[in-house]
Every structure is written in structure tokens, then in C-alpha cells.
């Protein structure tokens, strides 16, 4: 991992701006993200697999606790989450997160099969030697849940392959999320499969260049 992204922290694309969760004052972050996480589409499509919460945020206190956990994770370098702004308004439209997983097929298979209220152990760390797979979470509000937005998010997230030396990235896409699915297919994500078949609802993309461990 070359650390460029974490040293740089902020980054942007033509239409979107990505701001580290810790750079915005907590009160302001709560204000804008409580609106986002109250969005029905975002709640229905969110990837909460193996998370401690289902992100059905009911009040400011719950949102504040969630933000504090994201900030602690960044400080501990366990995983990284950015607030996403549309540059044309500007307006906060959600968040994205990149986290490491030990592998794709076996880990996701276990996560999907686990009992409610239980967790699958994930001993990996994005900055540790040998953590070469990642899960990308795209939490976006309904007003921006279109192919063009997801395409911009996925293109921006391509840098994670190099910055975190990831060989594969998986993204959740539920069967009714046609706009997200179109963007994933366009950006060379394919349904994640094991020997038994498709590991719905996940799509996977493989790095275009060979990943080496420093």
C-alpha cells in the first residue's frame, strides 16, 4: 500500500467530491447524513452485511454514534469512509466506504449464510501486508441513484486497487437496483460466483494489473 490516498485524504472527480468523514464537524455531518440515511432508497439498498447496525437511523444520537465509529475506524486505519458531495449544487448525496476482506468467495459465502445477529470474523486490515481483497459500500440517496452517478463513483473508486493493493473489489447490488447494475456491468464488475452458483447480491471486479506485496 503506497499510502497516497490516505495522505491526500480528499479527492474528486468531474461531478463528485469525496471528503473524509473526519474533516467535517460532527454537528454538520450529523445534519447532512441524517437526511441521507433517512432516504428510503438508501435504506433499502444499503450493504449492512456483517455490520453492527442495520443503518435504519431513527434520530440524531444514532447518526452521531455511527459517525464516531466511522471516525474511529479511520483513525485506527481499519476501514475508510468518505462523504460524497455533488459538485454542481453542492449537496451531500451519501457516503462511500472501502474495507478489506480476507477473500471474496469464501468470506462472502459465510457472510450470506450466517445467522442474524452473528458476525463472521474478519481479521484483515486494509494497510496490513497480504490483505488483497476489498468490499466497496456505496450509500447514495434516491435523487442520485442513476447509472451516471454510480458510474462516476465506480470510476473514482478504481484508484483503491492501487492505493490499497487490492486484487479484487466486491460491491453489493440487489436484483431490483437496475441503475446500479448497469453501471457495474459497464465498469467490468461481474456477478460473484462459487461452485454452487451466483453469490447474489454481490458483483466483483479484478484488478487490471498484477498486485504485488511490498
Order of alpha helices (4+ residues) and beta strands (2+ residues): alpha-beta-beta-alpha-alpha-alpha-beta-beta-alpha-beta-alpha-alpha-beta-alpha-beta-beta
